[in-house]
Each structure stands twice: as structure tokens, then as C-alpha cells.
Amino acid sequence: MDNNHNTVLETKNLNIYYGDFLAIKDVNFKVFRHQITAIIGPSGCGKSTLLRSFNRMNELVPSARSEGKILFNGEDIYDPSIDPVEVRRRIGMVFQKPNPFPKSIYENIAWGLKINGFRGSKSELDDLVEQALRGAALWDEVKDKLDQSGLSLSGGQQQRLCIARAIAIKPEVILMDEPASALDPIATLKIEDLMRELKENYTIVIVTHNMQEAARVSDYTAMMMLTGDEERSGTVIEFDQTNVIFTRPKDKRTEDYITGRFG
């Protein structure tokens, strides 16, 4: 496997529990800078749990705890000295269902900047809002209606607004949890085109149940499955460049899943 890329995130023997239940078992893989990494696998195998562990969102579930390490630029993000709020500023998140705030399009972007410490002038804020909307390929569609509610936009536009909100604070990594699953095919292709553009400036990790989407947009793919033991925990069974996973997978289970013979 081509590992010449610079590693941004790395899991080492990662286990995640909800109470006594081992949801994620012994996961080891890397996320490379300015690449799109897809996490694929059947429903219930822990894809979203793994994704949320990368910015400590799992901690918001009271019973969740983790063992092992997640290194972000070489630092363990679960070390007691690390501030989870800072982790979430540098590792942004876009959810499956578009979730704009019930505020204006402008305020959807500006609010995130303000709570993350922006203290500049109105014109500087205007520039940052425009930059974020341009970065999410939304500016031309909304520049004349910035004072309208974000909820007035179409589903695909709302999702791009949420991406704009995530990139406004200039994270290094963007996590996307099935970002196009609630969208129609045309809006989905716009999100996929946007991801390709964004990887020039960001590192992207996407969870998707859509094999074609993973094959189209990602550079690397992690294949998750449930373990065959009594615990039935999710684990990464294979990780490689996407074209290898989709054409020459090493694990028979990966091949069965991708070709639709699984489950």
C-alpha cells in the first residue's frame, strides 16, 4: 500500500465501549493528509461510532468510553491534557441529515466563527462568511439572500451550508457521516464534486453505505465488518487504496460485500 502520504489521524488498537458492550474492536488504520478516506460496511458495524471517535463526539454519550489511541498529527486526542472543544474545532463534522441553525444563511456561518473566538470587524466577518460559502460552492446561489433562513434552502443547499459552516473555522479535517444519503442524485453529485475540491485544503473522512459513492470520491477505503465471535463488535477488516479495495480486495468478505453477495 502506498503510504507516502503524510498521516493526519491514526488509530492504534482502538476499542470503544457503550457500557459493557464492545462496539468497536481493535481498529488500526491511518488517514492521510489531503486525501478522502471512505469507511464502508454493512449497517450496524460501527462506522458512525468510529467516525465520531475522531473528534471525541462519542464522549457526549454518557456510557461511552474508549481504549487504545487516536493520534492527530502525532498527539493522542484522548490524553487528559487535550481540550475536546479544541479537537472539535480542528476536526469538523457534517451530519447525515442537513442541520442548519434556525437562523439566517449569514448567521449560520457567522455564529460558528463568533463562538470560536472571532473578534474582528463586520467587514472581516463578511469576508469570512463569503469565503466559507464560496468554499462550499454555495455563494452564487445565496449571495442575494443571506438574510433569509437557512431552513428555506433545498436539502442539497442546506447540506452545503452545513459544510460551509464546518469549513468557516478552518479545521484540518472534515468528518462526513453519510452526507448525501438524504439527497437526490443531482444534489449528491454536487456534494461529491465539492468533496474533491475541498481535499485540496482539507482532509476528509466519509462514512457511506453507497458503494458507488465510495468508489467515485475516495482515495482510500476502510472496510468494516462485525467480528464473528460472540461479542459481534465492529472492526476494520481491510484498509487500502480505494481502487485496490474495489478491484483486488484481499479479504473474501470485502469482495462479497462490494459485489452484493453479502448479507
C-alpha positions in Angstrom: 0.0 0.0 0.0 1.2 3.5 -0.9 1.9 5.1 2.5 3.9 8.1 1.2 1.2 10.4 2.2 1.5 12.4 5.4 -0.5 10.7 8.2 -3.0 13.1 9.9 -5.1 10.6 12.0 -4.1 7.2 13.2 -6.0 4.7 15.4 -3.9 2.2 17.5 -5.7 -0.8 19.0 -8.8 1.3 19.3 -11.7 -0.2 21.3 -14.9 1.7 22.0 -17.5 0.6 24.6 -21.0 1.6 25.3 -21.4 0.4 28.9 -20.3 -3.2 28.8 -20.9 -3.6 25.1 -17.7 -3.6 22.9 -18.9 -1.6 19.8 -15.5 -1.2 18.1 -12.8 -3.7 18.5 -9.0 -3.4 17.9 -9.2 -0.9 15.0 -5.9 0.2 13.4 -5.7 2.4 10.3 -4.4 5.7 9.1 -6.0 8.8 7.5 -3.7 10.6 5.1 -3.5 14.4 4.6 -5.4 15.9 1.6 -7.0 12.6 0.8 -10.6 11.3 1.1 -10.9 8.2 3.2 -14.2 6.3 3.0 -15.4 4.0 5.8 -17.8 1.4 4.3 -19.5 -1.7 5.6 -23.0 -3.2 6.5 -25.4 -1.4 8.8 -24.7 -1.7 12.5 -20.9 -2.5 12.1 -19.9 0.7 13.9 -19.0 3.1 11.0 -20.5 6.2 12.6 -19.1 5.2 16.1 -15.7 5.1 14.6 -16.1 8.4 12.7 -17.3 10.2 15.9 -14.4 8.9 17.9 -12.1 11.0 15.7 -13.4 14.3 17.2 -14.5 12.9 20.6 -18.2 13.2 19.8 -18.7 9.8 21.3 -18.0 11.3 24.7 -21.3 13.1 24.5 -22.9 9.6 25.1 -22.7 9.1 28.9 -21.9 5.4 28.7 -19.2 5.6 26.0 -15.6 5.0 26.8 -12.5 4.1 24.7 -9.3 2.2 25.0 -6.2 2.5 22.7 -5.1 5.7 21.0 -6.3 8.1 18.3 -3.3 10.2 17.2 -4.0 13.5 15.5 -0.7 14.9 14.0 1.0 12.5 16.4 -0.8 13.6 19.6 -3.3 11.4 21.4 -6.6 13.3 21.3 -7.8 11.3 24.3 -4.9 12.4 26.5 -6.3 14.2 29.7 -4.4 17.4 28.8 -6.2 17.7 25.4 -9.3 20.0 25.3 -12.1 18.2 23.4 -13.5 21.6 22.3 -10.2 22.4 20.5 -10.2 18.9 18.9 -13.7 19.6 17.5 -12.6 23.0 16.2 -9.8 21.3 14.3 -11.7 18.2 13.2 -15.1 19.4 11.9 -18.3 17.3 11.4 -21.0 17.2 8.8 -24.0 15.0 9.6 -26.2 12.7 7.6 -29.3 15.0 7.8 -28.6 18.6 7.0 -29.0 20.6 10.2 -28.8 24.3 9.6 -29.5 26.5 12.6 -32.9 28.3 12.5 -31.1 31.5 11.7 -30.2 33.4 8.5 -27.8 31.9 6.0 -25.3 34.6 7.0 -25.7 33.9 10.8 -25.3 30.1 10.2 -21.7 30.8 9.2 -21.0 33.8 11.4 -22.3 32.2 14.6 -19.7 29.4 14.4 -17.0 31.9 13.8 -18.1 34.0 16.8 -18.3 31.1 19.3 -14.8 30.1 18.2 -13.4 33.4 19.2 -13.7 35.7 16.2 -13.4 39.3 17.3 -12.8 41.2 14.1 -14.8 43.9 12.2 -18.1 43.4 10.4 -16.3 43.7 7.0 -13.8 41.0 8.1 -16.7 38.8 9.2 -18.5 39.4 5.8 -15.3 38.3 4.0 -15.1 35.1 6.1 -18.7 34.2 5.5 -18.3 34.8 1.8 -15.1 32.6 1.7 -16.9 29.8 3.5 -19.9 29.9 1.2 -17.6 30.0 -1.9 -15.6 27.1 -0.4 -18.8 25.1 -0.2 -19.8 26.1 -3.8 -22.9 27.9 -2.5 -22.1 31.6 -2.7 -23.5 32.2 -6.2 -26.8 30.6 -5.2 -27.3 32.6 -1.9 -25.4 35.8 -2.2 -28.5 37.9 -2.7 -30.5 36.2 0.1 -28.0 36.0 3.0 -30.7 37.3 5.4 -33.1 34.5 4.6 -33.4 31.5 6.9 -31.0 28.6 6.2 -34.1 26.4 6.5 -35.5 28.0 3.4 -32.9 26.3 1.2 -33.3 23.0 -0.6 -31.9 19.8 1.0 -28.7 19.9 -1.1 -28.2 23.6 -0.4 -28.7 23.0 3.3 -26.1 20.3 3.3 -23.6 22.7 1.5 -24.5 25.4 4.1 -23.5 22.9 6.8 -20.3 22.2 5.0 -19.7 26.0 4.7 -20.3 26.3 8.5 -17.8 23.5 9.1 -15.0 25.0 7.0 -15.6 28.6 8.1 -13.5 27.9 11.3 -10.7 26.4 9.1 -10.4 22.9 10.5 -7.8 20.5 9.3 -10.1 17.5 8.9 -13.8 17.3 8.0 -15.7 14.2 9.0 -18.8 13.5 7.0 -21.4 10.9 8.2 -23.3 9.8 5.1 -23.5 13.4 3.9 -25.5 12.6 0.7 -27.8 9.9 1.9 -30.8 12.2 2.4 -30.2 14.0 -1.0 -31.4 13.3 -4.6 -28.9 12.2 -7.2 -28.2 15.7 -8.6 -27.5 17.2 -5.2 -25.4 14.1 -4.3 -23.2 14.7 -7.3 -22.7 18.3 -6.3 -21.6 17.2 -2.8 -19.2 14.7 -4.3 -17.7 17.3 -6.7 -17.4 19.6 -3.6 -15.5 16.9 -1.7 -13.0 16.6 -4.5 -12.4 20.4 -4.4 -12.2 20.5 -0.6 -9.5 17.9 -0.4 -7.0 20.4 -1.7 -7.3 22.2 1.6 -8.7 19.7 4.0 -8.5 16.0 4.9 -11.9 14.3 4.6 -13.2 11.1 6.2 -16.6 10.0 4.9 -18.9 7.2 6.1 -21.1 6.0 3.3 -23.3 3.0 2.6 -23.2 3.8 -1.1 -20.5 1.7 -2.7 -20.6 3.7 -5.9 -20.1 6.9 -4.0 -17.1 5.5 -2.1 -15.6 4.3 -5.4 -16.1 7.6 -7.1 -14.9 10.0 -4.4 -12.4 8.3 -2.1 -8.7 7.7 -2.3 -8.6 5.2 0.5 -11.2 2.9 1.8 -11.6 1.1 5.2 -13.9 -1.9 5.1 -15.7 -2.6 8.4 -17.4 -5.8 9.4 -18.8 -7.3 12.6 -16.5 -9.8 14.2 -17.7 -13.4 14.0 -17.3 -14.0 17.8 -20.0 -13.7 20.5 -19.3 -10.0 21.0 -20.3 -9.0 17.5 -18.1 -5.9 17.6 -17.3 -3.8 14.6 -13.7 -3.9 13.3 -11.8 -2.8 10.2 -11.0 -6.0 8.2 -9.2 -4.3 5.3 -7.7 -0.9 4.5 -6.1 0.1 1.2 -6.3 2.4 -1.7 -9.8 2.5 -3.0 -9.0 1.1 -6.4 -7.4 -1.9 -4.7 -10.3 -2.5 -2.3 -12.8 -2.4 -5.2 -10.8 -4.4 -7.8 -8.4 -6.6 -5.8 -9.6 -7.0 -2.2 -7.6 -9.3 -0.1 -10.5 -10.4 2.2 -13.3 -12.5 0.7 -15.8 -10.7 3.0 -14.8 -7.4 1.3 -15.4 -8.9 -2.1 -18.7 -10.4 -1.1 -19.9 -7.1 0.3 -18.8 -4.9 -2.6 -20.3 -7.3 -5.2 -23.6 -7.6 -3.2 -23.3 -11.2 -2.3 -23.1 -10.3 1.4 -25.9 -10.5 4.0 
